[in-house]
């Protein structure tokens, strides 16, 4: 479900879409699976001169994405005292659609110690 939320947010990150709508897309997927109260941070933030900058992919930011915006999409779920998970890609908004710069497999990998 976290993978679906992350992919849906990436897919929603098209030029002209408000940052808050990109945030809402992933949030809806997580909430539909009963984990909405455990998604406690913004979906993403701009990447550029600073590590965290505009555009902030968060509720309340009506700024539309424009070509060249580079930002993270990183929804997460955090169950207090139990576990947490976040899945992050860097995306660039372009006139041809969102360009996810990470191309690795997002499947869960269990590592035995």
C-alpha positions in Angstrom: 0.0 0.0 0.0 2.9 2.4 0.7 4.2 1.6 -2.8 0.8 2.4 -4.3 0.6 5.7 -2.4 4.1 6.7 -3.5 3.4 5.7 -7.2 0.0 7.5 -7.2 1.6 10.7 -5.8 4.4 10.5 -8.5 1.7 10.0 -11.2 -0.2 13.0 -9.9 2.8 15.3 -10.0 2.0 16.8 -13.4 2.6 20.4 -14.4 -0.2 22.6 -13.3 -1.3 20.4 -10.4 -1.3 22.0 -7.0 1.2 20.7 -4.5 -1.5 20.0 -2.0 -3.3 17.7 -4.5 -0.2 15.7 -5.0 0.0 15.3 -1.2 -3.7 14.4 -1.0 -3.4 11.6 -3.6 -1.0 9.5 -1.6 -2.7 10.4 1.7 -6.0 9.0 0.3 -4.4 5.7 -0.6 -2.9 5.3 2.9 -6.2 6.4 4.6 -8.2 3.9 2.6 -6.1 1.2 4.2 -6.6 2.5 7.7 -3.3 4.1 8.3 -4.2 7.8 7.7 -3.6 8.8 11.3 0.0 7.4 11.0 1.0 9.5 8.0 2.4 12.4 10.1 4.5 14.4 7.7 4.3 16.1 4.4 4.6 14.1 1.2 7.6 15.9 -0.1 9.7 19.0 -0.6 11.7 20.8 -3.3 15.2 19.7 -4.1 17.6 22.4 -5.2 20.0 24.8 -3.5 18.8 23.6 -0.1 18.0 20.1 1.0 14.4 21.2 1.8 12.8 24.1 -0.1 9.8 25.0 -2.2 7.8 23.5 -3.6 6.6 21.8 -0.4 4.3 18.9 -1.3 1.9 19.4 1.6 -1.7 20.2 2.4 -2.3 23.9 2.2 0.2 24.6 -0.5 -1.9 25.6 -3.6 1.2 26.4 -5.6 1.0 24.6 -9.0 3.9 22.6 -10.2 5.8 24.1 -13.1 8.3 22.6 -15.5 11.6 22.2 -13.8 10.4 21.8 -10.3 12.5 19.1 -8.7 11.0 17.6 -5.5 10.8 14.5 -3.3 7.8 12.2 -3.1 8.1 10.4 0.2 5.0 9.2 1.9 5.5 7.3 5.2 3.6 5.4 7.8 4.8 5.5 11.5 3.2 3.2 14.1 4.4 4.5 17.5 6.6 2.1 19.3 6.3 -0.5 16.6 7.6 0.4 13.1 7.9 3.1 10.5 8.4 3.1 6.7 9.0 5.8 4.1 9.4 5.4 0.4 11.2 8.2 -1.5 11.8 9.2 -5.1 13.1 12.4 -6.6 10.8 13.7 -9.3 11.1 16.5 -11.9 8.0 18.1 -13.3 8.1 18.4 -17.1 5.7 19.1 -19.9 5.8 15.4 -20.8 4.7 14.4 -17.3 6.5 13.6 -14.0 10.0 12.3 -14.4 10.9 10.0 -11.5 14.7 9.9 -11.3 14.9 6.8 -9.1 14.4 3.6 -11.1 15.1 0.9 -8.4 12.7 -1.8 -7.4 10.6 -0.6 -4.5 9.7 -4.1 -3.3 10.2 -4.9 0.4 13.4 -6.8 1.1 13.7 -8.6 4.4 17.3 -8.9 5.6 18.0 -11.6 8.2 20.6 -10.7 10.8 
